[in-house]
Amino acid sequence: MPLWKIAYRSIQFRKVSSILTAISMSLGAAIIVTVLVIHGVLSDSFNKGAQGYDLIIAGKGSPRNVVLSTVFYLGDPVGDVPESYLKMFRKGQYSHLAEEAIPITIGHHFRGATIVGTSPEFFSKLKYFGDKTYSFADGENFRFGADYTAVAGFRAAKKAGLKVGDEFTPEAAQDAETDTHHEPFKVVGILNPTGTPNDAAIFVNIDGFYEMHSHGEHTGHNHEGHEHAEEQRRYSAILLMTKQNVVKPEGTGIDPNAPDFDPSKMLAERSYVNIDAMQLPQLLDKTTDVQAVSPVREIADLLSSIVGNIQMVLIFLAVLVVITAGIGMMTAIYNSMSERKQEIAVMRALGARRLTVMSIILLESILLSLGGGFLGVLLGHLLIGGISPWISEYTGIIVRCWNFQWTEMILIPGLILLASIVGFLPALVAYKQDVAASL
């Protein structure tokens, strides 16, 4: 009979204690699986959620705060960006770098949802999760000229009770100056769920956003006033999609990395700058009062410094649970050795070698660990499926029970190693047992 079958029969003989040992092992494994999968999905969502644009042009300040306020709509915007920079990226000296430049202005809220002023290109040009395009569960994108229109994220619409055709008036912050007599915004579209922070925001036409602050002086019906209002605009940020293949303008001769680079001269001449997208953050930092922030880089730093530490703490606690279960398994097998003295002695008398008996005890430990490990993986994914609606409700991030992380593959070999370690002492006792005394 194969050795593993003998070990399996021994486990069956002590069914209750074996099941309890495997369950305690599975609980720790389930916690590890849950932490790994949820952290992996969160990291993937955070990293890919900002990949629709390459740089954020914002006021000087903490780059991390820029990302938190612009990507995740957490906290107040860091400074502001004059509209002249938007014109530079669309038609001016930086236009050779920009595929798209989309302004956003963050302010006000409605029933807990952040109000974001932007242009229709936000949904028609930007993508999320790498290559996914925005789609609408109902309605459509707002259009140019339709100033008082809005698009609601899926979670924001559900929370605020909004549907296509509904009208609402944004609620101003305490220190904001807003015209309360403007016409309400009309919801023209509801986004499909994206699993990004945009699910929790309400987007309004940026023209209507600024008309809220005009106090009736400049409206869409007064063309000259409207133009004047636009000239005074300052955005929370500009989302910049850079060109993959940059064709540099000729005849500029200005290089921000040159030893004789003079920022004041460049600003005075307002000339087109002979740089590529990689040099843009350095150039803006030296020559302007704004900065270019890479959201992917800042999010990676945020995950490694904060979220990564939380993950390590949770995994450490789960590993302690597994180790405690392993020690319990070692104690259970060790205590059973006194009951198995005659069993082992009979095996030895029938010709089994010491190493054979030792191997059976080790295999018993390994089988218990593997059973607990596979049960833990199953329980972990069932737990993920159970809490996924709660995660989606409060974070907007979609986690499914079948989400898998390759780091889970380390779990089973780790349990085999742990079983070999904790099973060594009982196996050593069986190896040294005196057959004659036992019989």
C-alpha positions in Angstrom: 0.0 0.0 0.0 1.4 3.5 -0.9 2.6 5.5 2.1 0.2 8.3 1.5 -2.8 5.9 1.8 -1.5 4.7 5.1 -1.2 8.3 6.3 -4.7 9.1 5.0 -6.1 6.0 6.9 -4.4 7.3 10.0 -6.1 10.7 9.5 -9.5 9.0 9.0 -9.0 7.1 12.3 -8.7 10.4 14.2 -11.3 12.1 12.1 -12.6 14.7 14.6 -9.2 16.1 15.7 -8.0 16.0 12.0 -10.9 18.0 10.8 -10.5 20.6 13.6 -6.8 20.9 12.8 -7.5 21.4 9.0 -10.2 24.0 9.7 -7.9 26.0 11.9 -5.3 25.9 9.2 -7.9 26.9 6.5 -9.0 30.0 8.4 -5.5 31.5 8.3 -5.2 30.5 4.6 -8.6 32.1 3.9 -7.5 35.4 5.4 -4.2 35.4 3.4 -6.2 34.7 0.1 -8.7 37.5 0.9 -6.0 40.0 1.7 -4.0 39.1 -1.4 -6.9 39.3 -3.8 -8.5 42.4 -2.5 -5.2 44.2 -2.3 -4.4 43.1 -5.9 -7.7 44.3 -7.3 -7.4 47.6 -5.4 -3.9 48.2 -6.6 -4.9 47.3 -10.2 -7.9 49.7 -10.0 -5.8 52.5 -8.5 -3.0 52.1 -11.0 -5.2 51.7 -14.1 -7.8 54.2 -13.0 -5.6 57.2 -13.9 -4.2 55.8 -17.1 -6.5 57.7 -19.4 -4.1 60.6 -19.1 -0.4 60.9 -18.6 0.1 64.1 -16.6 -1.9 66.4 -14.4 -1.1 70.0 -14.7 -1.9 71.7 -11.4 -0.9 74.4 -9.1 2.3 74.2 -7.0 2.0 72.0 -4.0 2.1 68.3 -2.9 2.0 66.0 -5.9 0.3 63.4 -3.7 -2.4 65.9 -2.8 -2.8 66.7 -6.5 -3.5 63.1 -7.3 -5.8 62.6 -4.3 -7.9 65.6 -5.2 -7.9 65.2 -9.0 -8.1 61.4 -9.4 -9.9 60.3 -6.3 -11.8 63.6 -5.5 -10.5 63.6 -1.9 -9.6 66.9 -0.4 -9.4 70.4 -1.9 -7.6 71.1 -5.1 -4.0 72.2 -4.9 -4.0 75.8 -6.2 -5.4 76.4 -9.7 -4.3 76.7 -13.3 -5.0 79.7 -15.5 -6.9 79.0 -18.7 -3.8 80.3 -20.7 -2.1 77.0 -20.0 -5.0 75.1 -21.6 -4.5 77.3 -24.7 -0.8 76.6 -24.6 -1.4 72.8 -24.8 -4.2 73.1 -27.4 -2.8 75.7 -29.8 0.3 77.2 -28.3 3.9 76.5 -27.4 3.2 73.0 -25.9 0.7 71.8 -28.5 3.3 69.5 -30.1 3.3 67.5 -26.9 -0.5 67.2 -26.2 -2.8 64.6 -27.8 -5.6 66.0 -25.6 -5.8 68.6 -22.8 -9.0 68.4 -20.8 -9.8 70.9 -18.0 -11.5 70.0 -14.8 -12.8 72.1 -11.9 -13.7 70.5 -8.6 -16.1 72.2 -6.2 -19.5 71.9 -4.7 -21.4 68.7 -4.0 -24.8 67.2 -4.2 -26.1 64.7 -1.6 -22.6 63.7 -0.8 -21.3 63.4 -4.4 -18.5 65.7 -5.6 -19.4 68.0 -8.5 -16.7 68.1 -11.2 -16.9 70.6 -14.0 -15.3 69.3 -17.3 -15.9 69.2 -21.0 -17.5 66.4 -23.1 -14.0 65.1 -24.1 -13.6 63.7 -20.6 -15.9 60.8 -21.7 -15.3 60.7 -25.4 -11.5 60.9 -25.4 -10.3 59.5 -22.1 -10.2 55.8 -21.3 -9.9 53.9 -18.0 -8.3 50.6 -17.0 -5.9 51.0 -20.0 -8.3 50.6 -23.0 -11.9 50.7 -21.8 -14.1 53.5 -23.0 -16.9 55.2 -21.0 -20.4 54.0 -21.8 -23.8 55.0 -20.6 -26.3 52.9 -18.7 -28.9 55.6 -19.7 -28.8 58.8 -21.7 -25.8 60.3 -23.3 -22.8 62.6 -22.9 -23.4 66.3 -22.4 -22.7 68.5 -25.5 -21.0 71.8 -26.2 -23.5 74.6 -25.9 -25.8 72.8 -23.5 -24.3 74.5 -20.4 -26.6 73.3 -17.7 -26.3 69.6 -18.3 -24.7 66.8 -16.2 -23.5 63.2 -16.3 -23.7 61.2 -13.1 -21.5 58.4 -12.1 -23.3 55.1 -11.5 -22.8 55.1 -7.7 -23.4 58.9 -7.4 -26.7 58.6 -9.3 -27.8 55.7 -7.1 -26.8 57.5 -3.9 -28.4 60.8 -4.9 -31.5 59.3 -6.4 -30.9 60.8 -9.9 -32.1 59.6 -13.2 -32.0 61.0 -16.7 -34.2 64.0 -17.0 -33.9 65.0 -13.3 -32.8 68.4 -12.4 -30.7 69.5 -9.4 -28.9 72.5 -7.9 -25.3 71.9 -6.6 -24.8 72.6 -2.9 -22.0 75.2 -2.4 -19.2 75.0 0.2 -19.5 77.3 3.1 -16.9 79.8 1.8 -17.9 79.6 -1.9 -19.6 82.4 -3.7 -22.2 81.0 -6.0 -25.2 82.4 -7.8 -28.2 80.6 -6.3 -30.5 82.0 -9.0 -29.0 80.1 -11.9 -31.1 77.5 -13.7 -30.7 73.9 -12.3 -28.5 71.3 -14.1 -30.3 68.6 -16.0 -29.0 65.0 -15.9 -28.6 63.8 -19.5 -26.6 60.7 -18.9 -25.8 58.0 -16.3 -22.5 56.2 -16.6 -22.2 52.4 -16.5 -20.1 51.2 -13.5 -16.4 51.6 -14.1 -14.8 50.6 -10.8 -13.0 53.9 -10.7 -13.6 57.0 -8.4 -15.6 58.5 -11.3 -18.5 56.3 -10.3 -19.0 58.5 -7.1 -18.9 61.9 -8.9 -21.4 64.0 -10.8 -19.9 65.8 -13.9 -21.4 69.0 -15.2 -20.6 71.0 -18.3 -17.7 73.3 -17.4 -19.4 76.3 -19.0 -22.4 75.9 -16.7 -20.1 75.4 -13.7 -18.5 78.8 -14.3 -21.9 80.5 -15.0 -22.9 79.5 -11.5 -20.3 81.9 -10.3 -21.2 84.7 -12.6 -23.9 86.2 -10.3 -25.9 87.0 -13.4 -23.3 89.3 -14.9 -22.2 86.9 -17.6 -24.6 84.3 -19.0 -24.7 82.1 -22.0 -27.2 84.6 -23.5 -24.7 87.4 -23.4 -22.0 86.4 -25.9 -19.5 89.2 -25.0 -20.0 88.6 -21.3 -19.6 84.9 -21.8 -16.3 85.4 -23.6 -15.1 87.7 -20.9 -16.0 85.1 -18.2 -14.0 82.4 -20.0 -10.9 84.6 -20.1 -11.0 84.8 -16.4 -11.3 81.1 -15.8 -8.9 79.2 -13.5 -9.1 75.4 -13.5 -8.4 73.0 -10.7 -6.3 71.0 -13.1 -5.7 70.1 -16.7 -5.6 66.4 -17.7 -3.0 65.9 -20.3 -2.7 63.0 -22.8 0.8 63.3 -24.3 1.6 62.3 -27.9 3.5 59.0 -28.4 5.6 60.3 -31.2 6.5 64.0 -30.6 7.5 66.1 -33.6 9.4 69.0 -32.2 8.9 72.4 -33.7 11.8 73.7 -35.7 13.8 76.8 -35.1 13.3 77.1 -31.3 16.7 76.3 -30.1 15.5 76.2 -26.5 16.5 73.2 -24.4 15.7 73.2 -20.6 18.6 70.8 -20.0 21.2 73.1 -21.7 23.8 74.7 -19.3 22.9 78.2 -20.5 19.1 77.6 -20.2 17.4 80.9 -19.2 13.8 80.5 -18.0 13.1 84.2 -17.9 14.2 84.5 -21.6 11.9 81.7 -22.6 8.9 83.3 -20.8 9.6 86.7 -22.3 9.8 85.4 -25.8 6.8 83.0 -25.4 8.4 80.9 -28.1 7.6 77.3 -28.9 9.9 75.0 -26.8 11.9 72.3 -28.4 11.3 69.6 -25.7 9.6 66.2 -25.5 7.0 65.0 -23.0 9.6 63.6 -20.6 11.1 67.1 -20.1 7.8 68.8 -19.6 7.6 68.4 -15.7 11.1 69.8 -15.3 10.4 72.7 -17.7 7.1 73.7 -16.0 8.7 73.5 -12.5 11.5 75.9 -13.6 9.6 78.4 -15.6 6.0 78.6 -14.4 3.8 78.6 -11.3 2.3 75.2 -12.1 3.6 71.6 -12.0 3.1 68.4 -14.1 2.4 65.4 -11.9 2.5 61.8 -13.1 -0.5 60.1 -11.5 0.8 56.6 -12.1 4.0 57.3 -10.3 2.3 59.0 -7.3 -0.3 56.2 -7.0 2.4 53.6 -7.0 4.2 55.5 -4.2 0.9 55.8 -2.3 0.2 52.1 -2.5 3.7 51.1 -1.5 4.0 53.5 1.4 0.5 53.2 2.9 -1.7 50.5 1.4 1.3 48.2 1.1 2.1 48.5 4.8 -1.5 47.7 5.7 -1.4 44.6 3.5 1.8 43.5 5.2 0.3 43.9 8.6 -2.8 41.8 7.7 -0.7 39.1 6.0 1.5 39.0 9.1 -1.5 38.4 11.3 -2.8 35.8 8.9 0.6 34.0 8.9 0.5 34.0 12.7 -2.9 32.3 12.6 -1.5 29.7 10.2 1.6 29.1 12.4 -0.6 28.8 15.5 -2.7 26.2 13.6 0.5 24.4 12.6 1.7 24.3 16.2 -1.7 22.9 17.2 -1.4 20.3 14.5 2.1 19.3 15.8 0.8 19.1 19.3 -2.2 16.9 18.2 0.1 14.5 16.3 2.7 14.4 19.1 0.1 13.6 21.7 -1.3 10.8 19.6 2.1 9.1 19.5 1.5 7.5 22.9 -1.7 5.9 21.5 0.1 4.8 18.4 3.1 3.0 20.0 1.7 -0.5 19.4 0.6 0.5 15.8 4.1 1.7 15.0 5.6 -1.3 16.7 3.5 -3.7 14.6 4.5 -1.9 11.4 8.2 -2.2 12.4 7.7 -5.9 13.2 6.2 -6.5 9.8 9.4 -5.1 8.2 8.8 -1.3 8.0 12.0 0.7 8.3 12.4 3.6 10.7 12.5 6.0 7.7 9.3 4.6 6.4 7.5 5.2 9.7 8.9 8.7 9.9 7.8 9.4 6.3 4.2 8.3 7.1 4.0 10.8 10.1 5.4 13.6 7.8 2.9 12.7 5.1 0.1 12.8 7.6 1.1 16.4 8.6 1.4 17.4 4.9 -2.0 16.0 4.0 -3.6 17.9 6.8 -1.9 21.1 5.7 -2.9 20.6 2.1 -6.5 19.9 3.0 -6.6 23.0 5.2 -4.9 25.0 2.5 -7.3 24.1 -0.3 -10.2 24.6 2.0 -8.8 28.0 2.9 -8.5 29.0 -0.7 -12.1 28.1 -1.3 -13.3 29.9 1.9 -11.2 32.9 1.0 -12.8 33.3 -2.5 -16.3 32.7 -1.0 -15.6 35.4 1.6 -14.5 37.8 -1.3 -17.8 37.0 -3.1 -19.7 37.7 0.1 -18.2 41.1 0.9 -17.8 42.2 -2.8 -21.2 44.0 -2.8 -20.1 46.0 0.3 -16.8 46.9 -1.3 -18.5 48.0 -4.5 -21.1 50.0 -2.5 -18.6 52.0 -0.4 -15.5 52.2 -2.8 -16.9 51.7 -6.3 -14.3 49.1 -6.9 -15.7 45.8 -8.3 -14.2 42.7 -6.7 -15.4 39.2 -7.8 -15.1 35.9 -6.1 -13.2 34.4 -9.1 -10.5 37.2 -9.1 -7.2 35.4 -8.7 -3.7 36.6 -7.8 -0.6 34.7 -8.8 0.8 35.3 -5.4 -1.8 32.8 -4.1 0.4 30.1 -5.7 3.0 30.6 -3.0 0.4 29.6 -0.3 0.4 25.8 -1.0 4.2 25.3 -1.1 4.4 27.4 2.0 1.9 25.2 3.8 3.9 22.1 2.7 7.1 23.6 4.2 5.3 24.4 7.4 3.8 20.9 7.6 7.3 19.4 7.2 8.6 21.5 10.0 5.9 20.9 12.5 5.6 17.3 11.6 9.3 16.6 12.1 9.2 16.3 15.9 6.4 13.7 16.0 8.1 11.9 13.1 11.4 11.9 15.0 9.7 10.4 18.0 8.3 7.6 15.8 11.8 7.1 14.3 13.4 6.6 17.7 10.6 4.4 19.2 11.8 1.2 20.8 9.9 -1.7 19.2 10.6 -4.3 21.8 9.4 -2.0 24.7 6.2 -1.1 22.8 5.3 -4.7 22.1 
